[in-house]
Amino acid sequence: MAAALRRVTRLRLVAGAPSLAFTRSAFVAKRPNYDQPNWFGVALAFSTSAALWAFLFKQHNEDVMEYERRKEERKHKCTECS
């Protein structure tokens, strides 16, 4: 166990730590330009949000209609159907 740990430690020392040049993100390397906003990103965010809300309302209305239909089925108690 100890021998394997020493080998791993030696390999890590030989490989060295990664340099900082490779750890910096390209998205952080330049300053954001607030004079020209990313209108495509803004439009994409708002349209996605609107589409999700539309789907939510549509699904809610379908669920309410199904609930009302099942509620009426439970009230219906004739002898011919059962």
Distance bins in CASP14 RR format, pairs under 12 A and 6 or more apart:
PFRMAT RR
TARGET T0000
AUTHOR 0000-0000-0000
RMODE 2
METHOD distances of the structure
MODEL  1
1 7 0 0 0 0 0 1 0 0 0 0 0
1 8 0 0 0 0 0 1 0 0 0 0 0
2 8 0 0 0 0 0 1 0 0 0 0 0
2 9 0 0 0 0 0 1 0 0 0 0 0
3 9 0 0 0 0 0 1 0 0 0 0 0
3 10 0 0 0 0 0 1 0 0 0 0 0
4 10 0 0 0 0 0 1 0 0 0 0 0
4 11 0 0 0 0 0 1 0 0 0 0 0
5 11 0 0 0 0 0 1 0 0 0 0 0
5 12 0 0 0 0 0 1 0 0 0 0 0
6 12 0 0 0 0 0 1 0 0 0 0 0
6 13 0 0 0 0 0 1 0 0 0 0 0
7 13 0 0 0 0 0 1 0 0 0 0 0
7 14 0 0 0 0 0 1 0 0 0 0 0
8 14 0 0 0 0 0 1 0 0 0 0 0
8 15 0 0 0 0 0 1 0 0 0 0 0
9 15 0 0 0 0 0 1 0 0 0 0 0
9 16 0 0 0 0 0 1 0 0 0 0 0
10 16 0 0 0 0 0 1 0 0 0 0 0
12 18 0 0 0 0 0 1 0 0 0 0 0
17 23 0 0 0 0 1 0 0 0 0 0 0
18 24 0 0 0 0 0 1 0 0 0 0 0
21 29 0 0 0 0 0 1 0 0 0 0 0
23 29 0 0 0 0 0 1 0 0 0 0 0
24 30 0 0 0 0 0 1 0 0 0 0 0
32 38 0 0 0 0 1 0 0 0 0 0 0
36 42 0 0 0 0 0 1 0 0 0 0 0
37 43 0 0 0 0 0 1 0 0 0 0 0
37 45 0 0 0 0 0 1 0 0 0 0 0
38 44 0 0 0 0 1 0 0 0 0 0 0
38 45 0 0 0 0 1 0 0 0 0 0 0
39 45 0 0 0 0 0 1 0 0 0 0 0
39 46 0 0 0 0 0 1 0 0 0 0 0
39 47 0 0 0 0 0 1 0 0 0 0 0
40 46 0 0 0 0 0 1 0 0 0 0 0
40 47 0 0 0 0 0 1 0 0 0 0 0
41 47 0 0 0 0 1 0 0 0 0 0 0
41 48 0 0 0 0 1 0 0 0 0 0 0
41 49 0 0 0 0 0 1 0 0 0 0 0
42 48 0 0 0 0 0 1 0 0 0 0 0
42 49 0 0 0 0 0 1 0 0 0 0 0
43 49 0 0 0 0 0 1 0 0 0 0 0
43 50 0 0 0 0 0 1 0 0 0 0 0
44 50 0 0 0 0 0 1 0 0 0 0 0
44 51 0 0 0 0 0 1 0 0 0 0 0
45 51 0 0 0 0 0 1 0 0 0 0 0
45 52 0 0 0 0 0 1 0 0 0 0 0
46 52 0 0 0 0 0 1 0 0 0 0 0
46 53 0 0 0 0 0 1 0 0 0 0 0
47 53 0 0 0 0 0 1 0 0 0 0 0
47 54 0 0 0 0 0 1 0 0 0 0 0
48 54 0 0 0 0 0 1 0 0 0 0 0
48 55 0 0 0 0 0 1 0 0 0 0 0
49 55 0 0 0 0 0 1 0 0 0 0 0
49 56 0 0 0 0 0 1 0 0 0 0 0
50 56 0 0 0 0 0 1 0 0 0 0 0
50 57 0 0 0 0 0 1 0 0 0 0 0
51 57 0 0 0 0 0 1 0 0 0 0 0
51 58 0 0 0 0 0 1 0 0 0 0 0
52 58 0 0 0 0 0 1 0 0 0 0 0
52 59 0 0 0 0 0 1 0 0 0 0 0
53 59 0 0 0 0 0 1 0 0 0 0 0
53 60 0 0 0 0 0 1 0 0 0 0 0
54 60 0 0 0 0 0 1 0 0 0 0 0
54 61 0 0 0 0 0 1 0 0 0 0 0
55 61 0 0 0 0 0 1 0 0 0 0 0
55 62 0 0 0 0 0 1 0 0 0 0 0
56 62 0 0 0 0 0 1 0 0 0 0 0
56 63 0 0 0 0 0 1 0 0 0 0 0
57 63 0 0 0 0 0 1 0 0 0 0 0
57 64 0 0 0 0 0 1 0 0 0 0 0
58 64 0 0 0 0 0 1 0 0 0 0 0
58 65 0 0 0 0 0 1 0 0 0 0 0
59 65 0 0 0 0 0 1 0 0 0 0 0
59 66 0 0 0 0 0 1 0 0 0 0 0
60 66 0 0 0 0 0 1 0 0 0 0 0
60 67 0 0 0 0 0 1 0 0 0 0 0
61 67 0 0 0 0 0 1 0 0 0 0 0
61 68 0 0 0 0 0 1 0 0 0 0 0
62 68 0 0 0 0 0 1 0 0 0 0 0
62 69 0 0 0 0 0 1 0 0 0 0 0
63 69 0 0 0 0 0 1 0 0 0 0 0
63 70 0 0 0 0 0 1 0 0 0 0 0
64 70 0 0 0 0 0 1 0 0 0 0 0
64 71 0 0 0 0 0 1 0 0 0 0 0
65 71 0 0 0 0 0 1 0 0 0 0 0
65 72 0 0 0 0 0 1 0 0 0 0 0
66 72 0 0 0 0 0 1 0 0 0 0 0
66 73 0 0 0 0 0 1 0 0 0 0 0
67 73 0 0 0 0 0 1 0 0 0 0 0
67 74 0 0 0 0 0 1 0 0 0 0 0
68 74 0 0 0 0 0 1 0 0 0 0 0
68 75 0 0 0 0 0 1 0 0 0 0 0
69 75 0 0 0 0 0 1 0 0 0 0 0
69 76 0 0 0 0 0 1 0 0 0 0 0
70 76 0 0 0 0 0 1 0 0 0 0 0
73 81 0 0 0 0 1 0 0 0 0 0 0
73 82 0 0 0 0 0 1 0 0 0 0 0
76 82 0 0 0 0 1 0 0 0 0 0 0
END
